[in-house]
Amino acid sequence: MDMGRTRFGETIGVSMRTLEAIERRGSSPRSDVLEPIARKWPEYSYWLLTGDTIPEKGHISPALAKPRDSSTDSVEAS
């Protein structure tokens, strides 16, 4: 996922204020933030909640994801 905070917030429908609070204050994201991320990128949902990956089950982290061709990416793709 190579996108800035603004595009990320727009993509998942979360305000900049909420994202900034999570990043700057170390706030834990609530389900209203985690759920749209998990729906958009289901392959990351297990990692997002546990910090663990199970690649053979399709549960990966962004670091394990194959790079995508940015020329074919849209706001829908990461």
N, C-alpha and C positions, 0 to 999 in steps of 0.2 A: 504494500500500500504506500504509494508515494504521493501523498496529498497533504496540503497544509491544513491547519486547524479549521479555517473557514470552510473549505470544501468538505472536510470530514464532517463538521457539524451540520452542514446543509444536507449531506448525503444521508445521515442518520436521523435528522430532524431534532437535533439537540442544540440548545443555544450556546453561543460563545461564552457567556457568563458561567454556565454550568461546566463547560470543558476547562475553562481557566481555573475554576475552583478546584477541580479534580487535579489538574496539573500543578498549580502553584501552591495550593494549601495541603496537598496530599490527601484530599478527601477521597473516600471510597465511593466509587460510582454505585448508584442505586439501580434497581432493576429497570427503571424507565430509561436509563442510559445503556445498560448492558443488553437489554432485549433487542433494540434495533441494530446494534452491532452484530449480535449473534444471528439475527435474521438476514442481514446483508452478507455476512461472511461466516456461514455456519461451520466451515472447516476450522475456524479459530475459536469457536465457542468453548470447547473443553479447555483449551489452553488459557483462554481469558479468565475462566472461573477457577482453574486449579493451578495454573503455571506449568502444567505437565503436557506432554505431547504423546500421542500414540499413532505414529505415521501409518502403521499397517492397518489402522482402523479409520484413517482419513482425518485424524485429529492432529492438526499441525499448528505451528506458530508462523507469524509473518516471516521470520528468519528462515524457515524451512520451505516457504513457498517458492515455486519456480517464478522467475521474473516474467512479467507480461510485456507484450509489445505495446508501448505507450501510444503508438500511432493508431491502434485499434481500440484503445480504452475510451470509455465514456464515463460520465458521472456514475453510472451504474456499475462499472467495473472498477477494480482497485489496482 
